[in-house]
């Protein structure tokens, strides 16, 4: 483990199962707690009810795309992301 704290929570949003599973393993090896989903609607539900330090999302995902997810996150958190 490279020293990342295990209390860092990541939401991973990727519709490609192979890539999502690979990224999840890499992040977990680095010590992150990872939740993942394959679509934007489920990601929105998670963002609305849980706290994440980082959200890693593909742009082209089903139901709600990555840009819409970015705007949703900004709106729900009430703070700028950049």
N, C-alpha and C positions, 0 to 999 in steps of 0.2 A: 504494500500500500504506500502511496506516495505522500501521505501526510494530510490528506483531506479529511476533515472531520465527518464522522458518520452521522452527525446531526444535520447534514445538508440534504434537503429534500429536492428531488428533481422530478419533473413531469416530462415524460418523453412521449411525443405524439408523432407516430410514423405508421403509415398504412402498409408498408412492405414488411411482412412478418420476419423475413430473414434479417433485414437491416435493423429492424426494431430490436429483435432478440440479441443481435451482436452488440448494438450500442448499449443496451441494458447491461449486458455482461461486462463490457468495458467500464461503464460508470460504476457498477457495483464493485469491481476489482479495485477501483480507485477510492472506494470507501463511501460512495454516495448511496442514500436510500432512494430507490427509483420506483416510481409508479409509471405504468405505460398504458397507452390506449392507441387504437388504430383509427380513431375518427375525432373530428373537431367537436361534435356535440357532446360526447362523453368527456372530452377535455374541458369544455365549458362547465359542465356539472362539477367536475373535480376542482376547478379553479374557484368556483363559487362557494364551495363548502370546505376546502382544505387550503393549507398554506404551503407554498413551494418557494424555495430559494431561487430556483432556475427552471425555466420552461424551455425545452428543446422541441421545436415543432417543424415539421415539413411544411412547405407552402401549399403543396397540392395534396390535401387530405379530404376524405369524404365528409359530407354533411356541412361542415363549416371549415373554410380553408384557413391556412395559416395566418394570412393578413387579417381576416375577420377575427380570428382568435386573438391576435395581438391587440386589436381595438377593443375587444371584449375585456381582455385582461386589464388594459389601461382604464377602462370605464369602471370595472368592478373594484379595482384597487384604489381608484381615485388619485393616482399619481402618475407622473410621466415615467416612461420606460427608458428613455434615452437621456 
